[in-house]
């Protein structure tokens, strides 16, 4: 049986079925509550995100500020160390054999190392036997040491003449290398990386022993680091220990807690590397300078590197 149009209308109006375009009041209220809860949750997440971003921005700003302060303190420590190196009446100068010394500046403590470059092996001056011993002391095999020492000499010497185990421009070209030897003095220790046969691991082992600023063919044993002493002919553990003991006997403690060397002051004309490390609450800073003392009152030192 079919319902009549009048009965159909009564059925809809009686609430048995909701009229088209309408929804029961209870369901409307529930849906509205769900939407409101989602809105509150979204707002809470948004506020939390803004707070997190704000906290991170504040932390980054604080770290940047601290880094700037530490960098300024590290530069101050380098300058203070330079003044002490040049102050002949200070009753002692900073040790210049690379040993760590604690230094205070502007309320911050840093570790300072001063190395007389004359204690290192000069890449532009060292003869082949010294280069060979250095390479062997860093665990290069004999053939590698032979080849690299010749290649270093070929790099720094002008002309096309090639050493027996060395490498000149033609050898680099045949090896597919897009450059050749300088044919002159190396400008930085990093240039050693370009010499044919040099590996990165061997370079990193050699670099602390090397310089291009000493201008001496042989290192000064009085200020040479341990790694250089071990590359010198006739050195053994007993002799190295005696040298270290002699250096330590010259040290005195200053009123500020730092160490001073009571030996004669550093020679004018020598170059020194000064390394500083300062640690803060959230970050740290390292600085390194290479300078040469001139003895000229208006220009007491020349800066080769400061970074």
Rosetta silent file (secondary structure, phi, psi, omega in degrees, C-alpha in Angstrom):
SEQUENCE: XXXXXXXXXXXXXXXXXXXXXXXXXXXXXXXXXXXXXXXXXXXXXXXXXXXXXXXXXXXXXXXXXXXXXXXXXXXXXXXXXXXXXXXXXXXXXXXXXXXXXXXXXXXXXXXXXXXXXXXXXXXXXXXXXXXXXXXXXXXXXXXXXXXXXXXXXXXXXXXXXXXXXXXXXXXXXXXXXXXXXXXXXXXXXXXXXXXXXXXXXXXXXXXXXXXXXXXXXXXXXXXXXXXXXXXXXXXXXXXXXXXXXXXXXXXXXXXXXXXXXXXXXXXXXXXXXXXXXXXXXXXXXXXXXXXXXXXXXXXXXXXXXXX
SCORE:     score description
SCORE:     0.000 S_00000001
   1 L     0.000  141.735 -179.792    0.000    0.000    0.000 S_00000001
   2 L   -99.063  138.245  175.680    1.206    3.460   -0.835 S_00000001
   3 L   -75.624  146.452  177.116    1.027    6.288    1.606 S_00000001
   4 L   -80.320  164.033 -179.123   -0.754    9.302    0.497 S_00000001
   5 H   -61.565  -34.100 -178.505    1.008   12.636    0.245 S_00000001
   6 H   -69.187  -41.969  179.467   -0.898   13.856    3.308 S_00000001
   7 H   -66.816  -38.160  178.039    0.192   10.889    5.423 S_00000001
   8 H   -59.817  -43.014 -178.528    3.787   11.275    4.283 S_00000001
   9 H   -64.888  -39.984  178.848    3.842   14.868    5.389 S_00000001
  10 H   -64.503  -39.122 -179.701    2.385   13.935    8.797 S_00000001
  11 H   -61.394  -46.094  178.960    4.975   11.225    9.253 S_00000001
  12 H   -64.567  -40.949 -177.575    7.841   13.660    8.639 S_00000001
  13 H   -71.348  -21.816 -178.059    6.262   16.316   10.793 S_00000001
  14 L   -75.901  -12.139  178.177    5.710   13.847   13.645 S_00000001
  15 L    97.179    0.703  176.798    9.485   13.486   14.161 S_00000001
  16 L   -62.948  -42.231  173.836    9.782    9.898   13.024 S_00000001
  17 L  -122.641  140.355  176.478   12.135   11.136   10.285 S_00000001
  18 L   -70.742  143.288  177.343   13.986   14.454   10.348 S_00000001
  19 L   -66.666  151.431  178.067   12.891   16.871    7.721 S_00000001
  20 L   -57.867  137.461  178.527   15.327   17.522    4.884 S_00000001
  21 L    82.759    7.063  179.867   17.933   20.223    5.824 S_00000001
  22 L  -126.472  164.963  176.997   17.459   19.745    9.572 S_00000001
  23 L  -144.982  147.572  179.786   19.255   17.781   12.342 S_00000001
  24 L   -58.196  146.896 -175.690   18.136   16.929   15.834 S_00000001
  25 H   -60.527  -38.574 -179.500   19.052   19.596   18.390 S_00000001
  26 H   -62.739  -42.211 -179.933   21.138   17.169   20.548 S_00000001
  27 H   -68.579  -37.056  176.772   23.323   16.151   17.650 S_00000001
  28 H   -61.038  -42.676 -179.933   23.835   19.781   16.628 S_00000001
  29 H   -65.848  -39.882  179.043   25.052   20.590   20.138 S_00000001
  30 H   -64.650  -43.392  178.699   27.436   17.578   20.157 S_00000001
  31 H   -63.149  -41.304  178.945   28.935   18.484   16.814 S_00000001
  32 H   -62.966  -38.485  179.441   29.396   22.064   17.940 S_00000001
  33 H   -65.420  -41.626  178.168   31.159   20.854   21.108 S_00000001
  34 H   -61.919  -45.165  178.835   33.540   18.659   19.088 S_00000001
  35 H   -60.949  -42.022  179.923   34.384   21.560   16.776 S_00000001
  36 H   -63.982  -41.954  178.756   34.976   23.823   19.780 S_00000001
  37 H   -63.040  -41.983  177.270   37.265   21.242   21.415 S_00000001
  38 H   -62.535  -39.170  179.429   39.265   20.878   18.205 S_00000001
  39 H   -64.048  -42.619  178.656   39.589   24.633   17.984 S_00000001
  40 H   -63.571  -43.498  179.162   40.821   24.833   21.585 S_00000001
  41 H   -62.094  -43.354  179.392   43.318   22.045   20.954 S_00000001
  42 H   -61.995  -41.243  179.282   44.571   23.719   17.781 S_00000001
  43 H   -65.216  -41.029  179.358   44.954   27.015   19.639 S_00000001
  44 H   -63.395  -42.191  177.419   46.825   25.275   22.469 S_00000001
  45 H   -63.860  -39.918  178.801   49.177   23.616   19.972 S_00000001
  46 H   -62.663  -45.858  179.110   49.742   26.935   18.240 S_00000001
  47 H   -62.965  -42.450  179.068   50.546   28.684   21.529 S_00000001
  48 H   -62.719  -41.267  178.195   52.878   25.839   22.540 S_00000001
  49 H   -62.770  -42.777  178.672   54.640   26.033   19.171 S_00000001
  50 H   -62.667  -41.198  178.703   55.105   29.786   19.489 S_00000001
  51 H   -63.912  -42.204  179.635   56.532   29.328   23.000 S_00000001
  52 H   -63.477  -45.934  178.858   58.960   26.642   21.806 S_00000001
  53 H   -62.254  -39.867  178.533   60.110   28.784   18.890 S_00000001
  54 H   -64.308  -41.198  179.026   60.505   31.745   21.209 S_00000001
  55 H   -65.460  -40.744  178.776   62.540   29.684   23.679 S_00000001
  56 H   -65.782  -41.735  178.471   64.762   28.375   20.880 S_00000001
  57 H   -61.784  -39.933  178.451   65.279   31.860   19.494 S_00000001
  58 H   -65.599  -40.375  179.295   66.221   33.089   22.967 S_00000001
  59 H   -65.582  -41.190  178.551   68.670   30.200   23.403 S_00000001
  60 H   -64.732  -41.764  178.510   70.259   30.894   20.001 S_00000001
  61 H   -63.342  -40.133  178.444   70.543   34.582   20.790 S_00000001
  62 H   -65.287  -41.135  179.941   72.128   33.768   24.150 S_00000001
  63 H   -65.904  -39.915  178.500   74.594   31.364   22.492 S_00000001
  64 H   -63.962  -43.566  179.266   75.517   33.965   19.859 S_00000001
  65 H   -62.038  -43.736  179.859   76.077   36.590   22.523 S_00000001
  66 H   -64.668  -37.964 -179.832   78.211   34.184   24.555 S_00000001
  67 H   -64.742  -40.538  177.520   80.213   33.260   21.464 S_00000001
  68 H   -63.213  -43.070  179.831   80.934   36.922   20.735 S_00000001
  69 H   -64.207  -42.789  179.728   82.024   37.453   24.342 S_00000001
  70 H   -65.858  -39.266  178.777   84.255   34.368   24.291 S_00000001
  71 H   -63.017  -41.813  178.025   85.807   35.418   20.972 S_00000001
  72 H   -63.560  -40.220  178.509   86.615   38.850   22.389 S_00000001
  73 H   -66.156  -39.988  178.693   88.152   37.228   25.472 S_00000001
  74 H   -63.393  -42.596  176.511   90.226   34.848   23.307 S_00000001
  75 H   -63.193  -38.518  177.307   91.554   37.767   21.251 S_00000001
  76 H   -62.571  -38.173  178.810   92.335   39.569   24.501 S_00000001
  77 H   -66.629  -37.378  176.576   94.303   36.545   25.712 S_00000001
  78 H   -64.158  -44.471  179.803   96.349   36.505   22.516 S_00000001
  79 H   -64.525  -40.434  178.519   97.137   40.202   22.913 S_00000001
  80 H   -64.268  -39.924  178.004   98.019   39.744   26.586 S_00000001
  81 H   -64.076  -40.540  177.313  100.321   36.847   25.685 S_00000001
  82 H   -61.193  -43.101  178.602  102.018   38.997   23.048 S_00000001
  83 H   -60.886  -40.380  179.896  102.619   41.744   25.605 S_00000001
  84 H   -68.923  -34.533  176.952  104.187   39.222   27.965 S_00000001
  85 H   -64.939  -33.598 -176.287  106.423   37.879   25.206 S_00000001
  86 H   -92.678   -9.535 -177.184  107.687   41.387   24.500 S_00000001
  87 L   -86.323   98.969 -174.965  107.976   42.536   28.138 S_00000001
  88 L   -72.426  -16.576 -178.408  111.635   41.959   28.925 S_00000001
  89 L  -104.174   20.594 -174.463  111.240   43.094   32.545 S_00000001
  90 L   -84.782   -4.047 -179.235  108.357   40.841   33.512 S_00000001
  91 L    75.594   23.975 -179.619  110.489   38.299   35.370 S_00000001
  92 L   143.025  152.747 -179.999  109.614   35.552   32.969 S_00000001
  93 E  -124.397  163.739  177.793  107.785   34.973   29.705 S_00000001
  94 L   -59.217  142.936  174.407  105.129   32.452   28.656 S_00000001
  95 L   -56.609  139.996 -175.203  106.581   29.006   27.854 S_00000001
  96 L  -117.784   27.159  178.314  107.178   28.788   24.113 S_00000001
  97 E  -109.242   16.354  175.232  107.375   25.015   23.665 S_00000001
  98 E    86.331    4.139  179.919  103.641   24.496   23.154 S_00000001
  99 E   -73.257  145.510 -178.931  102.775   23.418   26.705 S_00000001
 100 E   -72.312  138.639  178.537   99.258   24.459   27.876 S_00000001
 101 E  -130.883  133.691  177.975   99.055   27.408   30.280 S_00000001
 102 E   -81.836  134.317 -178.346   95.939   28.600   32.100 S_00000001
 103 E  -136.878  136.758  177.012   95.216   32.304   31.640 S_00000001
 104 E  -102.559  138.913  177.272   92.492   34.545   33.093 S_00000001
 105 E  -154.006  125.160  177.891   91.039   37.470   31.164 S_00000001
 106 L    53.501   38.229  177.825   87.889   39.497   31.880 S_00000001
 107 L    79.753    4.189 -179.939   86.710   36.884   34.370 S_00000001
 108 E  -114.863  145.467  178.893   87.079   34.018   31.914 S_00000001
 109 E  -103.452  136.700  178.368   89.642   31.207   31.998 S_00000001
 110 E  -134.848  161.531  174.770   91.322   29.982   28.856 S_00000001
 111 E  -103.620  123.706 -176.396   93.987   27.509   27.812 S_00000001
 112 E  -117.881  135.723  174.280   96.872   29.151   25.955 S_00000001
 113 E  -126.379  127.401  176.291   99.675   27.448   24.050 S_00000001
 114 E  -114.641  125.577  179.157  102.646   29.361   22.637 S_00000001
 115 E  -122.626  118.395  171.383  104.923   27.567   20.211 S_00000001
 116 E   -65.753  119.768 -177.046  108.154   29.070   18.939 S_00000001
 117 H   -64.023  -18.332  176.909  108.018   28.219   15.231 S_00000001
 118 H   -67.439  -15.632  177.363  111.787   27.690   15.327 S_00000001
 119 H   -83.993   -4.800  179.313  111.038   24.460   17.190 S_00000001
 120 L  -101.313  174.247  179.382  109.203   23.055   14.167 S_00000001
 121 E   -95.106  121.400 -176.535  110.491   21.700   10.854 S_00000001
 122 E   -82.563  119.328 -178.638  110.386   24.319    8.106 S_00000001
 123 L   -61.057  -26.631 -177.086  108.968   22.891    4.876 S_00000001
 124 L   -91.469   -7.989 -175.774  110.921   25.405    2.834 S_00000001
 125 L  -123.230  -24.874 -172.216  114.284   24.840    4.498 S_00000001
 126 L   -63.513  133.843  175.557  114.476   21.249    5.777 S_00000001
 127 L   -75.928  168.156 -176.299  116.959   18.990    3.966 S_00000001
 128 H   -58.403  -44.676 -178.759  115.955   15.564    2.692 S_00000001
 129 H   -57.472  -37.978  179.668  117.365   13.536    5.638 S_00000001
 130 H   -69.237  -41.767  177.531  115.263   15.548    8.100 S_00000001
 131 H   -62.736  -39.998  178.247  112.128   15.189    5.959 S_00000001
 132 H   -61.154  -47.564 -178.246  112.791   11.458    5.694 S_00000001
 133 H   -64.999  -36.737  177.698  113.140   11.037    9.461 S_00000001
 134 H   -63.205  -46.952 -179.586  109.974   13.047   10.089 S_00000001
 135 H   -62.704  -41.714  179.520  107.961   10.900    7.678 S_00000001
 136 H   -67.211  -34.703  179.186  109.336    7.687    9.157 S_00000001
 137 H   -67.061  -21.030  177.775  108.576    8.904   12.686 S_00000001
 138 L  -100.489   24.145  169.397  104.930    9.245   11.618 S_00000001
 139 L    72.256   21.132  169.323  104.853    5.594   10.487 S_00000001
 140 L   -75.527  143.409  177.526  105.296    6.144    6.757 S_00000001
 141 L   -74.951  169.052 -172.170  107.124    3.199    5.174 S_00000001
 142 H   -60.826  -45.418 -178.223  110.587    3.736    3.660 S_00000001
 143 H   -62.854  -41.178  178.284  109.435    3.904    0.021 S_00000001
 144 H   -63.942  -44.256  179.582  106.695    6.405    0.884 S_00000001
 145 H   -63.043  -39.940  178.311  109.125    8.541    2.881 S_00000001
 146 H   -62.335  -48.458 -177.920  111.635    8.449    0.011 S_00000001
 147 H   -66.935  -44.034 -177.655  109.074    9.463   -2.582 S_00000001
 148 H   -68.600  -39.321  179.162  107.379   12.172   -0.528 S_00000001
 149 H   -63.562  -40.567  176.364  110.610   13.814    0.594 S_00000001
 150 H   -66.779  -39.302 -179.933  111.761   14.047   -3.029 S_00000001
 151 H   -65.546  -36.475  177.202  108.329   15.306   -4.114 S_00000001
 152 H   -64.802  -43.605  179.096  108.434   18.047   -1.441 S_00000001
 153 H   -65.572  -40.147  177.159  111.871   19.155   -2.628 S_00000001
 154 H   -65.535  -32.373  178.924  110.701   19.113   -6.269 S_00000001
 155 H   -65.442  -42.489 -172.382  107.668   21.185   -5.279 S_00000001
 156 H   -90.838  -11.890 -177.709  109.682   23.968   -3.679 S_00000001
 157 L  -100.302  135.683  179.618  112.638   24.037   -6.097 S_00000001
 158 L   -72.881  167.599  177.220  112.417   25.852   -9.469 S_00000001
 159 L    94.890  167.888 -176.825  113.317   24.270  -12.763 S_00000001
 160 L   -92.563   -8.851 -178.880  112.358   21.106  -14.604 S_00000001
 161 L   -60.948  128.980 -174.531  115.029   18.917  -13.013 S_00000001
 162 L  -111.466  135.440  174.953  113.382   15.998  -11.264 S_00000001
 163 L   -72.906  162.579 -173.505  114.744   14.043   -8.312 S_00000001
 164 L   -53.357  -45.821 -177.867  114.927   10.261   -8.565 S_00000001
 165 L  -110.094   15.787 -174.204  111.719    9.638   -6.601 S_00000001
 166 L   -89.620 -160.333 -177.863  110.201   13.107   -6.991 S_00000001
 167 L  -155.354  126.370  174.404  107.540   14.651   -9.205 S_00000001
 168 L  -114.112 -172.490 -170.970  107.544   17.615  -11.555 S_00000001
 169 H   -54.587  -41.044 -178.238  104.813   19.129  -13.735 S_00000001
 170 H   -64.218  -36.478  178.780  104.829   16.289  -16.278 S_00000001
 171 H   -66.946  -38.732  177.273  104.350   13.698  -13.532 S_00000001
 172 H   -65.339  -41.495 -179.165  101.356   15.593  -12.169 S_00000001
 173 H   -63.381  -44.540 -179.720   99.891   15.863  -15.674 S_00000001
 174 H   -65.238  -27.820  178.957  100.272   12.142  -16.331 S_00000001
 175 L   -82.194    1.141  179.181   98.598   11.424  -12.998 S_00000001
 176 L    78.899   18.936  178.945   95.586   13.473  -14.093 S_00000001
 177 L   -93.326  132.027 -170.577   96.269   16.277  -11.618 S_00000001
 178 L   -82.836   12.450  177.916   95.286   19.698  -12.927 S_00000001
 179 L  -143.459  171.043  177.861   98.212   21.549  -11.346 S_00000001
 180 L  -131.197 -178.105 -179.093  101.929   21.189  -10.928 S_00000001
 181 L   -61.421  150.238  179.803  104.585   22.039   -8.357 S_00000001
 182 L   -64.389  -38.093 -173.653  104.918   25.662   -7.317 S_00000001
 183 L    72.187   29.586 -179.129  108.617   25.791   -8.076 S_00000001
 184 L  -167.939 -177.642 -176.670  109.060   28.073   -5.087 S_00000001
 185 L   -65.358  141.376  174.120  108.573   28.283   -1.352 S_00000001
 186 L   -67.905  138.903 -178.340  105.349   26.967    0.135 S_00000001
 187 L   -87.011  -28.288  178.489  103.182   29.788    1.439 S_00000001
 188 L  -142.671  160.887  174.977  101.360   27.732    4.074 S_00000001
 189 H   -64.243  -32.927  179.585  101.681   24.310    5.686 S_00000001
 190 H   -57.337  -25.766 -178.960   98.318   23.444    4.099 S_00000001
 191 H   -61.716  -22.204  178.362  100.037   23.531    0.700 S_00000001
 192 H   -59.606  -26.757  178.918  101.647   20.204    1.591 S_00000001
 193 H   -59.166  -25.530 -175.400   98.254   18.618    0.885 S_00000001
 194 H   -84.919  -13.617 -177.208   98.842   19.305   -2.824 S_00000001
 195 L   -68.436  133.507 -177.850  102.138   17.445   -3.091 S_00000001
 196 L   -58.104  131.857  178.712  101.810   14.250   -5.103 S_00000001
 197 L    96.665  -13.465 -179.877  101.613   11.182   -2.876 S_00000001
 198 L   -77.201  131.982  175.516  100.446   13.031    0.255 S_00000001
 199 L  -103.902  159.415 -177.993   97.405   11.525    1.959 S_00000001
 200 H   -66.205  -40.287 -179.206   95.058   13.379    4.267 S_00000001
 201 H   -65.399  -40.716  178.281   95.734   11.112    7.244 S_00000001
 202 H   -68.556  -39.553  177.929   99.498   11.514    6.892 S_00000001
 203 H   -59.026  -46.046 -178.642   99.149   15.266    6.441 S_00000001
 204 H   -61.971  -32.076  177.223   97.145   15.576    9.668 S_00000001
 205 H   -73.614  -33.996 -176.297   99.865   13.670   11.532 S_00000001
 206 H   -81.773  -34.800 -169.422  102.640   15.835   10.061 S_00000001
 207 H   -52.020  -43.538 -179.143  101.034   19.287   10.280 S_00000001
 208 L   -63.200  -17.290 -178.590  101.680   19.955   14.018 S_00000001
 209 L   -91.444   -7.874 -166.424  105.412   19.394   13.380 S_00000001
 210 E  -112.735  157.266  177.055  105.662   21.765   10.417 S_00000001
 211 E  -153.240  165.774  168.751  105.992   25.475    9.707 S_00000001
 212 L  -124.833   14.691 -172.665  106.902   27.843    6.896 S_00000001
 213 L  -115.893   -4.265 -175.644  107.910   30.650    9.278 S_00000001
 214 L   -78.802  -34.632 -178.987  111.060   29.520   11.088 S_00000001
 215 L    65.908   21.702  178.577  113.468   30.156    8.190 S_00000001
 216 L  -119.839  145.067  179.426  115.831   27.556    9.708 S_00000001
 217 L   -75.007  -28.371 -177.786  116.995   24.288    8.168 S_00000001
 218 L  -128.052  141.410 -179.102  116.999   22.494   11.529 S_00000001
 219 L   -71.889  153.324  176.897  114.586   22.896   14.469 S_00000001
 220 L   -82.188  114.494 -176.777  115.698   24.349   17.796 S_00000001
 221 L   -62.864  -25.930 -176.319  115.717   21.459   20.280 S_00000001
 222 L   -65.979  -23.574 -177.499  115.211   23.845   23.205 S_00000001
 223 L  -128.525    7.824 -177.113  111.646   24.619   22.111 S_00000001
 224 L   -72.746  139.042  174.637  110.771   21.708   19.811 S_00000001
 225 L   -68.865  164.204 -176.698  107.604   19.723   20.589 S_00000001
 226 H   -55.007  -41.981 -176.795  107.885   16.035   21.407 S_00000001
 227 H   -64.574  -30.695  177.213  106.806   14.961   17.912 S_00000001
 228 H   -77.790  -42.199  179.091  109.649   16.978   16.352 S_00000001
 229 H   -55.887  -38.906 -177.980  112.247   15.771   18.860 S_00000001
 230 L   -69.928  -14.855  178.072  111.429   12.183   17.920 S_00000001
 231 L   -92.260   -3.245 -177.171  112.246   12.975   14.282 S_00000001
 232 L   -90.393  146.882 -178.572  115.752   14.217   15.110 S_00000001
 233 L   -65.159  135.235  176.603  118.823   12.068   14.750 S_00000001
 234 L    84.920    0.932  179.916  120.149   10.573   17.985 S_00000001
 235 L   -85.568  138.956  172.418  116.984   11.174   19.998 S_00000001
 236 L  -140.975  179.243 -175.927  115.573    8.504   22.278 S_00000001
 237 H   -59.567  -40.043 -177.552  113.129    8.447   25.210 S_00000001
 238 H   -65.635  -43.833 -178.691  115.832    9.127   27.798 S_00000001
 239 H   -68.486  -39.696  177.705  117.211   12.157   25.998 S_00000001
 240 H   -63.601  -41.788  178.329  113.735   13.576   25.333 S_00000001
 241 H   -61.976  -37.469  178.550  112.831   13.126   29.015 S_00000001
 242 H   -66.627  -39.334  178.122  115.996   15.024   30.014 S_00000001
 243 H   -64.938  -44.267  179.525  115.088   17.908   27.700 S_00000001
 244 H   -62.894  -40.333  179.333  111.548   18.042   29.116 S_00000001
 245 H   -65.503  -38.696  178.905  112.876   18.018   32.699 S_00000001
 246 H   -63.773  -40.131  178.046  115.258   20.877   31.918 S_00000001
 247 H   -65.174  -44.936 -176.845  112.376   22.940   30.524 S_00000001
 248 H   -63.632  -31.985 -178.437  110.145   22.229   33.524 S_00000001
 249 H   -67.561  -18.797 -178.872  112.875   23.320   35.938 S_00000001
 250 L   -88.698   -6.021 -173.125  112.774   26.826   34.471 S_00000001
 251 E   -86.952  141.133  173.947  109.055   27.329   35.107 S_00000001
 252 E  -130.863  156.675  178.978  107.628   29.445   37.934 S_00000001
 253 E   -93.989  128.031  179.461  104.039   30.174   38.922 S_00000001
 254 L   -80.353  164.032  178.618  102.870   33.755   38.518 S_00000001
 255 L   -56.657  -30.640 -179.306  100.522   35.513   41.007 S_00000001
 256 L   -84.536    3.595  177.984   97.594   34.981   38.624 S_00000001
 257 L    93.997   -7.875  179.593   98.253   31.230   38.556 S_00000001
 258 L   -82.446  164.224  179.641   99.811   31.129   35.097 S_00000001
 259 E   -95.878  146.406  176.073  103.239   29.681   34.338 S_00000001
 260 E  -131.952  144.956  178.735  106.269   31.730   33.309 S_00000001
 261 E   -97.058  125.204 -176.626  109.574   30.626   31.848 S_00000001
 262 L   -89.348    4.550  177.585  112.596   32.224   33.561 S_00000001
 263 L   -70.664  168.304  178.483  114.970   31.508   30.680 S_00000001
 264 L   -51.861  148.945 -176.234  116.212   34.442   28.541 S_00000001
 265 L   -62.542  157.257 -179.897  113.404   36.178   26.631 S_00000001
 266 L   -57.577  144.240 -177.689  112.456   35.000   23.141 S_00000001
 267 L   -70.299  138.371  173.359  114.740   36.226   20.398 S_00000001
 268 L   -64.967  139.202 -178.070  113.633   39.154   18.289 S_00000001
 269 L   101.625  -15.996  179.230  112.956   38.032   14.741 S_00000001
 270 L   -83.172  154.182  177.198  111.407   34.705   15.696 S_00000001
 271 E  -102.783  148.082 -178.500  107.851   33.740   14.824 S_00000001
 272 E  -135.066  140.983  169.694  105.380   32.322   17.339 S_00000001
 273 E  -102.762  133.671 -179.439  102.019   30.601   17.053 S_00000001
 274 E  -121.653  116.169  179.904   99.586   31.400   19.870 S_00000001
 275 E  -111.972  135.649 -178.284   96.561   29.138   20.278 S_00000001
 276 E  -130.254  136.851  173.349   93.733   29.925   22.705 S_00000001
 277 E  -129.492  125.701 -179.669   90.706   27.884   23.723 S_00000001
 278 E  -126.116  127.471  179.852   87.960   29.370   25.908 S_00000001
 279 E  -107.805  133.609  176.887   84.917   27.376   27.024 S_00000001
 280 L  -107.530 -162.521 -178.098   81.647   29.021   28.068 S_00000001
 281 L   -73.786  -38.803 -175.714   78.382   27.723   29.465 S_00000001
 282 L  -119.852  -11.378 -175.957   76.859   26.713   26.118 S_00000001
 283 L  -153.549  175.750  178.110   79.671   27.036   23.573 S_00000001
 284 E  -140.462  163.329 -177.536   83.414   27.385   23.120 S_00000001
 285 E  -136.691  140.108  173.243   85.801   29.412   20.974 S_00000001
 286 E  -121.164  139.188  177.155   89.239   28.714   19.526 S_00000001
 287 E  -133.179  147.493  177.064   91.624   31.361   18.221 S_00000001
 288 E  -143.457  134.559  177.172   95.065   31.049   16.630 S_00000001
 289 E  -131.455  144.331  172.405   97.561   33.687   15.630 S_00000001
 290 E  -121.031  119.744 -175.147  101.002   33.441   14.034 S_00000001
 291 E  -133.668  157.957  174.989  103.164   36.521   14.608 S_00000001
 292 E  -121.598  129.197  177.085  106.811   37.503   14.290 S_00000001
 293 E   -75.825  132.182 -176.032  108.526   39.748   16.845 S_00000001
 294 E  -105.295  -27.490 -174.491  110.373   42.590   15.120 S_00000001
 295 E    79.056    3.977  179.375  111.941   44.561   17.946 S_00000001
 296 E   -92.263  119.779 -175.102  110.755   47.762   16.269 S_00000001
 297 L   -55.331  -40.122 -176.973  108.984   49.994   18.841 S_00000001
 298 L   -79.224  -18.239  177.927  106.432   51.380   16.380 S_00000001
 299 E  -145.601   74.942 -170.532  105.657   47.950   14.914 S_00000001
 300 E   -68.434  -16.445  177.593  106.746   45.362   17.513 S_00000001
 301 E  -152.161  157.354  176.718  105.276   42.390   15.671 S_00000001
 302 E  -115.311  132.439 -179.461  103.990   41.306   12.270 S_00000001
 303 E   -94.012  121.893  174.189  100.823   39.212   12.008 S_00000001
 304 E   -93.735  -32.968 -176.786  100.915   36.334    9.535 S_00000001
 305 E  -154.602  140.710  175.717   97.677   34.684   10.596 S_00000001
 306 E  -154.487  102.391 -179.122   94.866   35.463   13.070 S_00000001
 307 L  -149.785    0.000    0.000   91.705   33.391   12.962 S_00000001
